[in-house]
Amino acid sequence: KGYGLSVLFAGFFFAEAIRAILIALFYNAGIRHFSWIFKFSSFSYLFKESYILAVKGIIGIIYYRIDILLLSIMTTYAQVGWYAAAANIIGLIMVVLSLGSNAIFPVMSQLFITAKEKFYKLYLLINKYIFVICLPLILLVAFLAKPIVRLIYGNQFLPAGRVLAIISFTLIPVAILTLQGMVILISGEYKKM
């Protein structure tokens, strides 16, 4: 049965709080020393500038796993497990792909400020590379779905191979939408939403 959604939410909240504290400590120790004194004016400015990003993050967390929640209502736990296994493999691939977008983010931010034409050309080039990288990756994952599932999860989860083959085709739209989100963030267009 499990502990319920409130315990899951509390777990996510505490994990993110610990992550935020660790980021602050590493930033303070290795990048720049800052004051730990709470300033309401700074908090108010940060909240005003970033609330839409927080809302996007919350919606993203809900969206990311709403499929599993809905499947648990409509199907058996075994089928949910097969789907979750395939979704976790796709999630791992997306983490690897997102490393590229995280690496290019500072370059795109700088180009948006200093050379918008180069920014636009880089944006188009990245869109092309998304197709060049993701299309063969999708075909490879779809073709080798069952062996991949067997390697990672064993024979018990072989039905997840069909699911993996199908949901692997979400890699291109998700990668493109990730790039679009990055462009919206860089350009400041999220403030108009």
Z-matrix of the N, CA and C atoms (Angstrom, degrees):
N
C 1 1.453
C 2 1.519 1 111.40
N 3 1.302 2 119.62 1 -46.44
C 4 1.453 3 121.07 2 -179.83
C 5 1.512 4 112.54 3 94.03
N 6 1.302 5 115.77 4 -174.44
C 7 1.457 6 122.27 5 -175.14
C 8 1.524 7 113.94 6 -100.45
N 9 1.307 8 118.90 7 -11.40
C 10 1.456 9 121.29 8 177.51
C 11 1.520 10 113.09 9 99.73
N 12 1.313 11 114.96 10 171.17
C 13 1.461 12 121.47 11 -176.20
C 14 1.518 13 113.42 12 -69.73
N 15 1.341 14 117.70 13 -31.43
C 16 1.468 15 118.87 14 -178.68
C 17 1.527 16 111.08 15 -66.12
N 18 1.320 17 118.23 16 -37.56
C 19 1.463 18 121.07 17 177.45
C 20 1.525 19 109.73 18 -70.16
N 21 1.333 20 116.80 19 -39.20
C 22 1.455 21 120.44 20 176.55
C 23 1.525 22 110.81 21 -61.48
N 24 1.325 23 117.02 22 -45.22
C 25 1.461 24 121.15 23 178.42
C 26 1.530 25 110.51 24 -61.84
N 27 1.327 26 117.02 25 -44.54
C 28 1.470 27 120.61 26 179.02
C 29 1.526 28 110.37 27 -61.52
N 30 1.326 29 116.74 28 -40.10
C 31 1.463 30 120.17 29 178.22
C 32 1.513 31 111.85 30 -62.54
N 33 1.346 32 116.55 31 -45.75
C 34 1.465 33 120.24 32 176.80
C 35 1.529 34 111.00 33 -61.01
N 36 1.333 35 116.63 34 -42.52
C 37 1.458 36 120.77 35 -178.61
C 38 1.527 37 110.93 36 -61.53
N 39 1.328 38 117.16 37 -48.25
C 40 1.460 39 120.23 38 -178.74
C 41 1.521 40 111.78 39 -68.11
N 42 1.333 41 118.01 40 -36.02
C 43 1.458 42 120.73 41 177.07
C 44 1.529 43 110.56 42 -63.61
N 45 1.321 44 116.89 43 -43.24
C 46 1.469 45 120.34 44 178.83
C 47 1.528 46 111.34 45 -68.80
N 48 1.334 47 117.75 46 -34.78
C 49 1.462 48 120.74 47 177.11
C 50 1.527 49 110.20 48 -64.64
N 51 1.317 50 116.99 49 -43.56
C 52 1.464 51 120.66 50 178.37
C 53 1.528 52 109.90 51 -64.47
N 54 1.332 53 116.46 52 -41.23
C 55 1.466 54 120.43 53 177.76
C 56 1.531 55 110.75 54 -60.42
N 57 1.326 56 117.35 55 -44.29
C 58 1.462 57 121.04 56 -179.74
C 59 1.523 58 110.91 57 -63.35
N 60 1.316 59 117.27 58 -41.20
C 61 1.469 60 120.93 59 178.75
C 62 1.529 61 110.37 60 -64.04
N 63 1.329 62 117.06 61 -43.50
C 64 1.467 63 120.19 62 179.13
C 65 1.526 64 111.57 63 -63.53
N 66 1.320 65 116.83 64 -41.35
C 67 1.464 66 119.99 65 177.50
C 68 1.524 67 110.05 66 -61.38
N 69 1.322 68 116.78 67 -44.63
C 70 1.468 69 120.29 68 178.95
C 71 1.525 70 111.16 69 -62.13
N 72 1.321 71 117.42 70 -41.99
C 73 1.470 72 120.55 71 179.69
C 74 1.525 73 111.19 72 -64.65
N 75 1.326 74 117.23 73 -44.66
C 76 1.462 75 119.96 74 179.00
C 77 1.524 76 111.04 75 -65.34
N 78 1.312 77 116.86 76 -40.22
C 79 1.458 78 120.88 77 177.70
C 80 1.524 79 110.12 78 -61.86
N 81 1.317 80 115.35 79 -45.70
C 82 1.463 81 121.15 80 -178.84
C 83 1.523 82 111.03 81 -63.98
N 84 1.323 83 117.61 82 -39.34
C 85 1.464 84 120.88 83 -176.07
C 86 1.518 85 112.68 84 -81.20
N 87 1.324 86 117.94 85 -36.71
C 88 1.449 87 119.18 86 -170.60
C 89 1.508 88 117.27 87 -110.59
N 90 1.312 89 118.51 88 -19.27
C 91 1.461 90 119.35 89 -174.18
C 92 1.525 91 111.37 90 -112.59
N 93 1.307 92 115.78 91 -59.42
C 94 1.464 93 119.24 92 -177.67
C 95 1.515 94 108.85 93 -155.73
N 96 1.304 95 116.22 94 135.82
C 97 1.457 96 120.84 95 178.71
C 98 1.533 97 108.71 96 -77.19
N 99 1.298 98 115.79 97 134.48
C 100 1.460 99 119.73 98 177.91
C 101 1.517 100 109.33 99 -134.68
N 102 1.293 101 114.72 100 163.81
C 103 1.458 102 121.29 101 -177.58
C 104 1.524 103 110.16 102 -83.66
N 105 1.332 104 116.45 103 137.15
C 106 1.457 105 122.12 104 178.40
C 107 1.524 106 111.29 105 -89.40
N 108 1.328 107 117.65 106 6.47
C 109 1.459 108 121.56 107 179.79
C 110 1.532 109 108.95 108 -77.24
N 111 1.321 110 116.24 109 129.44
C 112 1.457 111 121.67 110 -178.61
C 113 1.522 112 109.91 111 -74.39
N 114 1.320 113 116.28 112 126.67
C 115 1.463 114 122.21 113 176.39
C 116 1.520 115 107.41 114 -119.14
N 117 1.321 116 116.16 115 117.72
C 118 1.459 117 120.39 116 -177.44
C 119 1.525 118 111.32 117 -61.36
N 120 1.326 119 117.82 118 -35.53
C 121 1.471 120 119.94 119 -179.09
C 122 1.540 121 110.43 120 -64.62
N 123 1.324 122 117.05 121 -40.00
C 124 1.464 123 120.42 122 178.14
C 125 1.525 124 110.22 123 -66.67
N 126 1.338 125 116.25 124 -42.92
C 127 1.458 126 120.54 125 179.43
C 128 1.519 127 110.22 126 -62.05
N 129 1.313 128 116.78 127 -43.79
C 130 1.458 129 120.86 128 -179.55
C 131 1.527 130 110.80 129 -62.19
N 132 1.338 131 116.97 130 -42.38
C 133 1.463 132 121.06 131 178.37
C 134 1.526 133 110.52 132 -63.64
N 135 1.339 134 117.52 133 -47.09
C 136 1.458 135 121.36 134 -179.98
C 137 1.522 136 111.49 135 -62.25
N 138 1.329 137 116.85 136 -42.00
C 139 1.463 138 120.27 137 179.63
C 140 1.519 139 110.48 138 -63.32
N 141 1.326 140 116.35 139 -44.40
C 142 1.460 141 120.42 140 -179.27
C 143 1.526 142 111.47 141 -62.67
N 144 1.331 143 116.78 142 -38.06
C 145 1.458 144 120.68 143 -177.89
C 146 1.530 145 113.38 144 -80.41
N 147 1.327 146 118.02 145 -23.22
C 148 1.460 147 118.77 146 -170.62
C 149 1.526 148 115.52 147 -122.08
N 150 1.312 149 119.30 148 2.87
C 151 1.461 150 118.81 149 -177.39
C 152 1.519 151 112.20 150 -60.44
N 153 1.330 152 117.44 151 -36.02
C 154 1.463 153 119.68 152 -179.49
C 155 1.523 154 110.36 153 -66.09
N 156 1.344 155 116.81 154 -33.22
C 157 1.458 156 119.95 155 177.00
C 158 1.526 157 110.74 156 -69.40
N 159 1.330 158 116.89 157 -36.08
C 160 1.466 159 120.46 158 176.73
C 161 1.528 160 110.56 159 -65.74
N 162 1.313 161 116.97 160 -42.64
C 163 1.463 162 120.93 161 177.85
C 164 1.529 163 109.59 162 -62.90
N 165 1.335 164 116.75 163 -42.86
C 166 1.470 165 120.80 164 177.06
C 167 1.524 166 110.54 165 -59.92
N 168 1.315 167 116.90 166 -41.73
C 169 1.458 168 120.82 167 179.25
C 170 1.513 169 112.60 168 -63.24
N 171 1.320 170 116.65 169 -43.03
C 172 1.467 171 120.90 170 179.38
C 173 1.524 172 110.26 171 -65.60
N 174 1.325 173 116.38 172 -45.03
C 175 1.466 174 120.13 173 177.63
C 176 1.529 175 110.06 174 -62.63
N 177 1.329 176 116.78 175 -39.04
C 178 1.460 177 120.90 176 178.34
C 179 1.512 178 112.38 177 -62.37
N 180 1.327 179 117.34 178 -41.51
C 181 1.473 180 121.06 179 178.71
C 182 1.531 181 109.76 180 -64.32
N 183 1.326 182 115.88 181 -44.48
C 184 1.471 183 119.32 182 179.00
C 185 1.532 184 109.70 183 -63.88
N 186 1.324 185 116.41 184 -46.24
C 187 1.460 186 120.65 185 -178.89
C 188 1.519 187 111.89 186 -62.96
N 189 1.335 188 116.11 187 -38.23
C 190 1.456 189 120.72 188 -174.68
C 191 1.520 190 112.26 189 -60.52
N 192 1.336 191 117.80 190 -34.38
C 193 1.463 192 120.16 191 -177.47
C 194 1.524 193 114.36 192 -121.93
N 195 1.314 194 118.33 193 12.84
C 196 1.461 195 119.87 194 179.04
C 197 1.526 196 110.56 195 -67.04
N 198 1.327 197 116.25 196 -29.48
C 199 1.462 198 119.39 197 179.43
C 200 1.527 199 111.47 198 -62.07
N 201 1.313 200 116.87 199 -40.35
C 202 1.465 201 120.32 200 179.77
C 203 1.526 202 110.26 201 -68.70
N 204 1.324 203 116.44 202 -39.78
C 205 1.459 204 119.82 203 177.59
C 206 1.532 205 110.75 204 -61.66
N 207 1.318 206 116.77 205 -46.02
C 208 1.468 207 120.63 206 179.42
C 209 1.529 208 111.51 207 -65.54
N 210 1.318 209 116.78 208 -40.86
C 211 1.462 210 119.48 209 178.10
C 212 1.525 211 111.37 210 -63.09
N 213 1.327 212 117.49 211 -36.20
C 214 1.462 213 119.87 212 -179.60
C 215 1.525 214 111.57 213 -65.43
N 216 1.312 215 116.71 214 -25.41
C 217 1.466 216 120.79 215 177.34
C 218 1.529 217 110.09 216 -79.19
N 219 1.342 218 117.24 217 -35.44
C 220 1.459 219 121.28 218 -171.38
C 221 1.530 220 114.87 219 -95.38
N 222 1.333 221 118.40 220 -22.69
C 223 1.469 222 119.83 221 -173.34
C 224 1.522 223 110.66 222 -131.62
N 225 1.324 224 114.89 223 -171.49
C 226 1.472 225 120.49 224 -179.77
C 227 1.527 226 109.79 225 -83.23
N 228 1.317 227 114.85 226 163.66
C 229 1.458 228 119.73 227 179.01
C 230 1.523 229 111.46 228 -66.63
N 231 1.325 230 117.84 229 -31.03
C 232 1.470 231 121.12 230 177.49
C 233 1.529 232 110.04 231 -62.70
N 234 1.329 233 116.62 232 -44.87
C 235 1.456 234 120.06 233 179.48
C 236 1.530 235 111.47 234 -66.13
N 237 1.315 236 115.81 235 -37.47
C 238 1.467 237 119.69 236 176.13
C 239 1.525 238 109.64 237 -63.31
N 240 1.330 239 116.52 238 -41.02
C 241 1.465 240 120.60 239 178.52
C 242 1.516 241 112.29 240 -62.70
N 243 1.336 242 117.27 241 -41.27
C 244 1.465 243 120.39 242 177.62
C 245 1.522 244 110.80 243 -63.38
N 246 1.331 245 115.46 244 -44.10
C 247 1.465 246 119.31 245 178.97
C 248 1.527 247 110.64 246 -64.07
N 249 1.341 248 117.03 247 -44.49
C 250 1.462 249 120.79 248 -179.03
C 251 1.527 250 111.18 249 -62.92
N 252 1.332 251 116.72 250 -36.86
C 253 1.463 252 119.88 251 178.03
C 254 1.526 253 110.29 252 -62.47
N 255 1.335 254 116.51 253 -46.70
C 256 1.467 255 120.56 254 178.70
C 257 1.527 256 110.75 255 -64.93
N 258 1.323 257 117.01 256 -41.56
C 259 1.471 258 120.72 257 -179.88
C 260 1.526 259 110.95 258 -63.81
N 261 1.325 260 117.58 259 -35.20
C 262 1.461 261 120.11 260 178.41
C 263 1.525 262 111.51 261 -67.45
N 264 1.324 263 117.47 262 -36.28
C 265 1.470 264 119.96 263 176.70
C 266 1.522 265 109.87 264 -65.70
N 267 1.326 266 117.04 265 -44.55
C 268 1.470 267 120.51 266 177.19
C 269 1.532 268 109.66 267 -62.83
N 270 1.335 269 116.87 268 -39.96
C 271 1.464 270 120.64 269 177.25
C 272 1.521 271 112.19 270 -59.97
N 273 1.318 272 116.98 271 -39.25
C 274 1.465 273 121.17 272 177.64
C 275 1.525 274 110.81 273 -64.88
N 276 1.323 275 116.55 274 -42.82
C 277 1.468 276 120.16 275 177.13
C 278 1.522 277 109.76 276 -62.44
N 279 1.339 278 117.44 277 -40.96
C 280 1.468 279 120.88 278 179.71
C 281 1.533 280 111.60 279 -64.77
N 282 1.325 281 117.30 280 -35.25
C 283 1.468 282 119.65 281 176.66
C 284 1.521 283 109.66 282 -62.19
N 285 1.329 284 116.78 283 -44.54
C 286 1.468 285 120.33 284 178.99
C 287 1.527 286 110.21 285 -62.96
N 288 1.334 287 117.34 286 -43.41
C 289 1.464 288 120.01 287 178.67
C 290 1.529 289 111.55 288 -65.50
N 291 1.336 290 117.43 289 -34.83
C 292 1.463 291 119.80 290 -178.68
C 293 1.526 292 111.80 291 -70.10
N 294 1.327 293 117.66 292 -21.37
C 295 1.464 294 119.34 293 175.35
C 296 1.529 295 110.20 294 -60.21
N 297 1.330 296 116.19 295 -36.56
C 298 1.462 297 119.59 296 177.07
C 299 1.514 298 112.14 297 -64.99
N 300 1.330 299 116.73 298 -43.09
C 301 1.467 300 118.65 299 179.57
C 302 1.526 301 111.00 300 -68.83
N 303 1.325 302 117.11 301 -34.17
C 304 1.467 303 119.28 302 176.45
C 305 1.527 304 111.28 303 -67.14
N 306 1.333 305 116.40 304 -34.02
C 307 1.463 306 119.99 305 179.25
C 308 1.524 307 111.49 306 -70.71
N 309 1.333 308 117.15 307 -34.86
C 310 1.465 309 120.93 308 -176.64
C 311 1.529 310 112.52 309 -85.43
N 312 1.326 311 117.86 310 -14.87
C 313 1.469 312 122.13 311 -175.93
C 314 1.539 313 113.02 312 -55.67
N 315 1.344 314 119.91 313 -48.60
C 316 1.477 315 118.26 314 -179.83
C 317 1.525 316 113.10 315 -62.81
N 318 1.330 317 116.72 316 -37.02
C 319 1.466 318 120.28 317 179.10
C 320 1.520 319 110.27 318 -64.63
N 321 1.335 320 116.24 319 -45.78
C 322 1.459 321 119.38 320 179.90
C 323 1.526 322 111.42 321 -65.07
N 324 1.322 323 116.88 322 -37.77
C 325 1.469 324 120.13 323 178.40
C 326 1.523 325 110.37 324 -61.36
N 327 1.323 326 116.30 325 -45.40
C 328 1.461 327 120.34 326 179.97
C 329 1.526 328 110.86 327 -64.89
N 330 1.324 329 117.01 328 -43.26
C 331 1.465 330 119.98 329 179.95
C 332 1.524 331 112.03 330 -65.16
N 333 1.327 332 117.91 331 -33.68
C 334 1.463 333 120.12 332 178.93
C 335 1.528 334 110.16 333 -62.96
N 336 1.324 335 116.03 334 -35.48
C 337 1.467 336 120.40 335 -179.26
C 338 1.522 337 111.25 336 -79.18
N 339 1.337 338 117.11 337 -42.72
C 340 1.463 339 119.80 338 -170.35
C 341 1.523 340 114.66 339 -98.71
N 342 1.346 341 118.21 340 -31.54
C 343 1.467 342 120.29 341 -174.61
C 344 1.529 343 109.86 342 -149.51
N 345 1.321 344 115.08 343 85.96
C 346 1.470 345 119.62 344 -175.85
C 347 1.530 346 112.78 345 -62.47
N 348 1.324 347 118.22 346 -31.97
C 349 1.465 348 120.80 347 178.90
C 350 1.533 349 110.08 348 -65.42
N 351 1.326 350 116.69 349 -43.28
C 352 1.473 351 120.54 350 176.98
C 353 1.531 352 110.62 351 -66.28
N 354 1.322 353 116.13 352 -36.07
C 355 1.462 354 120.98 353 176.59
C 356 1.525 355 109.83 354 -59.10
N 357 1.319 356 116.36 355 -47.29
C 358 1.463 357 121.34 356 -179.43
C 359 1.529 358 111.09 357 -63.54
N 360 1.346 359 117.22 358 -42.78
C 361 1.466 360 120.78 359 178.47
C 362 1.530 361 111.23 360 -63.45
N 363 1.332 362 116.21 361 -40.99
C 364 1.463 363 119.99 362 178.13
C 365 1.530 364 110.70 363 -64.98
N 366 1.318 365 116.39 364 -39.55
C 367 1.467 366 121.61 365 177.31
C 368 1.537 367 110.74 366 -59.07
N 369 1.318 368 117.30 367 -46.29
C 370 1.466 369 121.14 368 178.68
C 371 1.525 370 111.43 369 -65.41
N 372 1.336 371 116.19 370 -39.12
C 373 1.457 372 120.23 371 178.79
C 374 1.535 373 111.23 372 -64.62
N 375 1.318 374 116.76 373 -41.61
C 376 1.469 375 120.46 374 178.79
C 377 1.528 376 110.08 375 -64.66
N 378 1.327 377 117.94 376 -39.79
C 379 1.469 378 120.54 377 176.51
C 380 1.528 379 110.83 378 -58.91
N 381 1.336 380 116.78 379 -41.82
C 382 1.468 381 119.74 380 177.67
C 383 1.524 382 110.68 381 -63.95
N 384 1.333 383 116.63 382 -43.05
C 385 1.464 384 119.63 383 -179.33
C 386 1.521 385 112.01 384 -66.80
N 387 1.315 386 117.18 385 -30.02
C 388 1.469 387 119.55 386 175.47
C 389 1.526 388 109.27 387 -58.83
N 390 1.326 389 116.79 388 -45.56
C 391 1.461 390 119.83 389 178.45
C 392 1.526 391 111.36 390 -67.67
N 393 1.331 392 116.89 391 -43.00
C 394 1.458 393 120.94 392 -177.73
C 395 1.533 394 111.12 393 -63.53
N 396 1.315 395 117.67 394 -36.30
C 397 1.464 396 121.40 395 -179.38
C 398 1.524 397 111.06 396 -85.22
N 399 1.320 398 116.83 397 -46.46
C 400 1.465 399 120.13 398 -172.22
C 401 1.519 400 114.18 399 -74.54
N 402 1.322 401 118.76 400 -36.05
C 403 1.465 402 119.34 401 -176.55
C 404 1.532 403 112.09 402 -62.66
N 405 1.331 404 119.53 403 -50.35
C 406 1.471 405 118.02 404 175.69
C 407 1.529 406 112.37 405 -63.83
N 408 1.322 407 116.83 406 -34.82
C 409 1.461 408 120.45 407 178.43
C 410 1.527 409 110.92 408 -63.49
N 411 1.325 410 116.23 409 -43.53
C 412 1.467 411 120.99 410 177.58
C 413 1.522 412 110.61 411 -60.62
N 414 1.325 413 116.61 412 -47.40
C 415 1.458 414 120.18 413 -179.12
C 416 1.528 415 111.14 414 -63.63
N 417 1.318 416 116.62 415 -39.18
C 418 1.463 417 120.91 416 178.21
C 419 1.524 418 111.14 417 -64.60
N 420 1.329 419 116.50 418 -47.15
C 421 1.466 420 120.44 419 179.78
C 422 1.528 421 110.32 420 -65.08
N 423 1.323 422 117.41 421 -43.09
C 424 1.464 423 120.22 422 -179.92
C 425 1.531 424 111.13 423 -63.58
N 426 1.317 425 116.81 424 -40.35
C 427 1.458 426 120.78 425 -178.97
C 428 1.530 427 112.00 426 -72.05
N 429 1.326 428 117.04 427 -37.12
C 430 1.475 429 121.67 428 -176.95
C 431 1.528 430 112.64 429 -104.62
N 432 1.316 431 117.52 430 23.87
C 433 1.468 432 120.88 431 -173.98
C 434 1.522 433 112.60 432 -58.58
N 435 1.316 434 117.43 433 -49.80
C 436 1.470 435 119.65 434 -177.94
C 437 1.529 436 111.96 435 -64.52
N 438 1.337 437 119.97 436 -45.77
C 439 1.467 438 118.01 437 176.25
C 440 1.537 439 113.58 438 -61.90
N 441 1.325 440 116.46 439 -34.77
C 442 1.469 441 119.54 440 177.76
C 443 1.521 442 109.98 441 -64.28
N 444 1.328 443 116.94 442 -46.75
C 445 1.465 444 120.98 443 179.39
C 446 1.525 445 110.32 444 -62.97
N 447 1.328 446 117.26 445 -43.03
C 448 1.471 447 120.90 446 179.54
C 449 1.528 448 110.20 447 -61.21
N 450 1.323 449 116.88 448 -41.94
C 451 1.464 450 121.31 449 -179.92
C 452 1.526 451 111.89 450 -63.71
N 453 1.330 452 116.73 451 -42.76
C 454 1.461 453 120.43 452 -175.08
C 455 1.521 454 112.49 453 -83.97
N 456 1.332 455 117.33 454 -44.90
C 457 1.467 456 120.82 455 -171.71
C 458 1.529 457 115.08 456 -111.38
N 459 1.320 458 118.30 457 -15.54
C 460 1.458 459 120.64 458 -177.20
C 461 1.522 460 111.81 459 92.84
N 462 1.337 461 115.49 460 178.22
C 463 1.470 462 121.59 461 -175.29
C 464 1.523 463 114.08 462 -67.30
N 465 1.335 464 117.38 463 -23.62
C 466 1.468 465 119.83 464 -179.86
C 467 1.521 466 112.65 465 -59.45
N 468 1.319 467 116.41 466 -29.67
C 469 1.457 468 120.72 467 -174.67
C 470 1.529 469 112.86 468 -103.89
N 471 1.317 470 118.74 469 16.95
C 472 1.464 471 120.76 470 -179.06
C 473 1.522 472 114.33 471 -54.54
N 474 1.349 473 120.07 472 -34.35
C 475 1.472 474 118.27 473 176.04
C 476 1.537 475 112.84 474 -59.77
N 477 1.314 476 117.83 475 -19.88
C 478 1.468 477 120.69 476 177.67
C 479 1.523 478 111.11 477 -69.07
N 480 1.336 479 117.75 478 -16.03
C 481 1.458 480 120.49 479 179.00
C 482 1.510 481 112.43 480 -61.27
N 483 1.332 482 116.86 481 -41.96
C 484 1.472 483 119.86 482 178.41
C 485 1.529 484 110.63 483 -64.41
N 486 1.316 485 115.20 484 -40.68
C 487 1.474 486 119.41 485 179.14
C 488 1.524 487 109.81 486 -64.24
N 489 1.334 488 117.05 487 -43.96
C 490 1.463 489 121.15 488 179.42
C 491 1.525 490 110.89 489 -60.34
N 492 1.327 491 116.64 490 -42.34
C 493 1.466 492 120.19 491 179.15
C 494 1.527 493 111.19 492 -60.42
N 495 1.316 494 117.02 493 -38.63
C 496 1.466 495 120.65 494 -178.40
C 497 1.531 496 111.22 495 -75.12
N 498 1.339 497 117.21 496 -49.08
C 499 1.474 498 118.05 497 -174.20
C 500 1.520 499 112.72 498 -78.23
N 501 1.334 500 117.61 499 -7.60
C 502 1.468 501 118.61 500 174.78
C 503 1.529 502 110.87 501 -63.20
N 504 1.333 503 116.83 502 -24.16
C 505 1.462 504 120.11 503 -179.70
C 506 1.530 505 112.64 504 -73.05
N 507 1.317 506 117.28 505 -4.15
C 508 1.471 507 119.94 506 175.29
C 509 1.531 508 111.94 507 -82.52
N 510 1.328 509 117.63 508 -8.18
C 511 1.466 510 119.73 509 -176.24
C 512 1.525 511 112.75 510 -61.05
N 513 1.320 512 117.88 511 -43.89
C 514 1.473 513 119.65 512 -177.94
C 515 1.526 514 111.42 513 -65.23
N 516 1.355 515 119.71 514 -51.96
C 517 1.468 516 116.91 515 179.96
C 518 1.528 517 113.25 516 -61.35
N 519 1.324 518 116.92 517 -37.72
C 520 1.471 519 118.84 518 179.93
C 521 1.517 520 110.29 519 -66.81
N 522 1.336 521 118.02 520 -41.06
C 523 1.462 522 120.55 521 178.98
C 524 1.526 523 110.97 522 -64.42
N 525 1.324 524 116.95 523 -41.13
C 526 1.471 525 120.29 524 179.07
C 527 1.530 526 110.23 525 -66.46
N 528 1.325 527 116.97 526 -42.89
C 529 1.461 528 119.68 527 179.02
C 530 1.531 529 111.58 528 -65.93
N 531 1.322 530 117.14 529 -33.03
C 532 1.463 531 120.01 530 175.08
C 533 1.523 532 110.13 531 -62.88
N 534 1.323 533 116.28 532 -43.64
C 535 1.466 534 120.53 533 176.72
C 536 1.524 535 110.69 534 -63.33
N 537 1.332 536 117.61 535 -42.29
C 538 1.466 537 120.56 536 178.70
C 539 1.523 538 110.79 537 -60.86
N 540 1.322 539 116.23 538 -42.63
C 541 1.466 540 120.30 539 177.97
C 542 1.515 541 111.60 540 -61.73
N 543 1.331 542 116.01 541 -38.93
C 544 1.458 543 119.99 542 178.67
C 545 1.531 544 110.31 543 -64.92
N 546 1.329 545 117.17 544 -41.20
C 547 1.469 546 120.83 545 178.81
C 548 1.532 547 110.42 546 -64.97
N 549 1.327 548 117.28 547 -41.30
C 550 1.466 549 120.74 548 177.99
C 551 1.534 550 110.21 549 -62.09
N 552 1.316 551 116.32 550 -41.36
C 553 1.465 552 120.55 551 179.19
C 554 1.524 553 111.04 552 -65.86
N 555 1.320 554 117.24 553 -46.88
C 556 1.471 555 121.53 554 -178.73
C 557 1.527 556 110.68 555 -62.40
N 558 1.313 557 116.26 556 -43.64
C 559 1.472 558 120.08 557 -174.86
C 560 1.527 559 113.29 558 -76.97
N 561 1.337 560 116.96 559 -12.58
C 562 1.454 561 119.90 560 -178.65
C 563 1.521 562 113.63 561 80.42
N 564 1.321 563 116.71 562 8.79
C 565 1.467 564 120.87 563 -177.94
C 566 1.535 565 111.92 564 -66.84
N 567 1.337 566 117.05 565 -19.73
C 568 1.474 567 119.02 566 179.41
C 569 1.516 568 111.10 567 -62.86
N 570 1.330 569 117.99 568 -23.00
C 571 1.459 570 120.96 569 179.91
C 572 1.529 571 111.55 570 -69.05
N 573 1.339 572 116.73 571 -22.52
C 574 1.466 573 121.05 572 -179.01
C 575 1.516 574 112.23 573 -87.04
N 576 1.332 575 116.63 574 -7.15
C 577 1.473 576 120.01 575 -177.16
C 578 1.506 577 111.66 576 -78.49
